[in-house]
Amino acid sequence: MRRLFKKGERVRSKIDGKVMEVLKYFKKNLVEVRWFDMESREVRTKSIKEDKLSKAA
């Protein structure tokens, strides 16, 4: 299993452009990420495939 990102690293979603933080890896290249939702003003978590993420600038 390849790991492009480390835990705690900032990544950008290719889907919607949000900057997220890597929490942990799951099997089959799934990554659990966390971000702050500005509309509802709360922290959200989600599992995204590693291919849909890139390193944040």
Backbone bond lengths (Angstrom), bond angles and torsions (degrees), N, CA, C in turn:
res aa  C-N    CA-C-N  psi(-1)  N-CA   C-N-CA  omega(-1)  CA-C   N-CA-C  phi
1 M - - - 1.450 - - 1.522 108.95 -
2 R 1.284 116.09 127.65 1.456 120.45 179.00 1.522 109.95 -85.54
3 R 1.298 116.09 148.30 1.453 121.53 177.69 1.519 108.10 -131.55
4 L 1.328 115.85 105.35 1.449 120.61 -178.48 1.525 112.39 -82.82
5 F 1.332 117.00 -24.29 1.454 121.24 -174.59 1.527 110.40 -123.59
6 K 1.316 116.27 150.89 1.458 121.78 176.87 1.524 109.53 -98.75
7 K 1.306 115.57 160.81 1.452 121.04 177.70 1.528 109.80 -63.13
8 G 1.318 117.32 132.24 1.458 122.12 -179.65 1.513 114.32 89.49
9 E 1.313 117.97 -4.01 1.459 122.06 -178.17 1.529 110.63 -79.58
10 R 1.328 116.34 147.43 1.464 121.73 178.28 1.525 109.27 -87.34
11 V 1.329 115.95 130.40 1.459 121.89 179.55 1.524 109.09 -129.75
12 R 1.331 115.90 159.62 1.460 121.61 178.20 1.524 108.65 -114.79
13 S 1.320 116.30 135.35 1.451 122.37 178.99 1.520 109.76 -78.39
14 K 1.334 117.13 131.33 1.462 121.02 175.74 1.519 111.00 -76.67
15 I 1.322 117.96 -16.06 1.461 122.40 -178.29 1.527 111.05 -75.00
16 D 1.339 117.34 -53.72 1.462 120.31 -175.88 1.525 114.42 -127.34
17 G 1.321 118.82 -0.77 1.457 122.17 174.83 1.508 115.76 83.12
18 K 1.334 119.26 8.80 1.459 121.83 179.93 1.519 110.76 -75.05
19 V 1.327 115.85 145.24 1.453 121.31 175.05 1.521 107.92 -90.38
20 M 1.343 116.07 128.92 1.450 121.75 -174.36 1.520 109.96 -129.84
21 E 1.321 116.32 167.70 1.462 122.86 177.26 1.521 108.64 -115.90
22 V 1.337 117.05 134.22 1.463 122.11 -179.69 1.527 109.14 -76.65
23 L 1.342 116.17 126.85 1.461 120.93 177.29 1.516 111.61 -97.28
24 K 1.350 117.49 -53.46 1.462 120.48 178.79 1.521 110.33 -163.01
25 Y 1.339 115.15 166.68 1.450 122.88 179.32 1.528 109.82 -100.97
26 F 1.333 115.92 146.06 1.451 123.27 170.43 1.518 108.25 -114.68
27 K 1.327 117.68 178.65 1.460 120.77 176.71 1.524 110.60 -68.49
28 K 1.323 115.53 161.14 1.469 123.88 176.96 1.527 113.04 57.91
29 N 1.319 117.18 41.69 1.463 123.87 172.75 1.523 114.30 62.33
30 L 1.325 118.04 28.83 1.460 121.27 172.94 1.523 108.94 -90.95
31 V 1.328 115.61 137.65 1.453 121.84 -179.33 1.524 108.15 -122.93
32 E 1.329 117.14 132.36 1.464 120.49 174.06 1.520 107.75 -89.97
33 V 1.331 116.39 125.56 1.461 121.99 -176.84 1.526 109.83 -123.56
34 R 1.338 115.33 160.23 1.457 122.50 179.87 1.525 107.98 -132.34
35 W 1.352 115.99 140.92 1.455 120.74 176.11 1.518 109.08 -148.88
36 F 1.328 116.28 165.35 1.452 122.22 179.43 1.508 108.84 -98.98
37 D 1.335 116.89 121.62 1.457 122.53 179.54 1.530 108.80 -86.37
38 M 1.324 117.20 116.64 1.461 121.74 -175.88 1.523 112.53 -70.90
39 E 1.321 118.35 -33.57 1.467 120.78 -176.92 1.523 111.76 -69.37
40 S 1.330 117.38 -48.34 1.461 120.38 -178.30 1.527 112.37 -93.97
41 R 1.329 116.82 -7.30 1.466 124.01 178.62 1.522 112.64 56.01
42 E 1.321 114.81 51.21 1.464 119.95 175.33 1.525 109.87 -146.49
43 V 1.319 115.57 163.34 1.455 122.05 -179.02 1.523 108.72 -86.73
44 R 1.320 116.85 131.73 1.462 122.55 -179.76 1.521 109.67 -115.78
45 T 1.324 117.05 150.99 1.459 122.35 173.05 1.513 108.62 -125.88
46 K 1.343 115.53 150.38 1.459 120.91 -176.49 1.520 108.56 -159.00
47 S 1.318 116.59 151.67 1.462 121.73 174.19 1.523 108.81 -101.52
48 I 1.329 115.80 127.18 1.467 122.52 -177.42 1.511 108.42 -130.30
49 K 1.341 117.21 147.81 1.458 120.34 174.83 1.526 109.56 -67.16
50 E 1.316 114.71 144.40 1.464 121.12 -177.12 1.528 112.30 -61.94
51 D 1.334 117.56 -28.37 1.465 120.94 -179.34 1.516 112.81 -68.60
52 K 1.330 118.08 -20.17 1.464 122.37 -178.05 1.521 112.27 -90.40
53 L 1.348 117.47 8.77 1.467 121.62 -178.27 1.520 110.47 -120.96
54 S 1.311 117.18 151.94 1.459 122.93 173.32 1.519 108.11 -138.25
55 K 1.336 117.32 164.38 1.459 120.66 -179.42 1.516 109.89 -69.93
56 A 1.312 116.24 137.91 1.475 121.04 178.85 1.527 109.15 -79.75
57 A 1.306 115.32 144.74 1.465 121.24 -179.48 1.510 111.20 -79.19
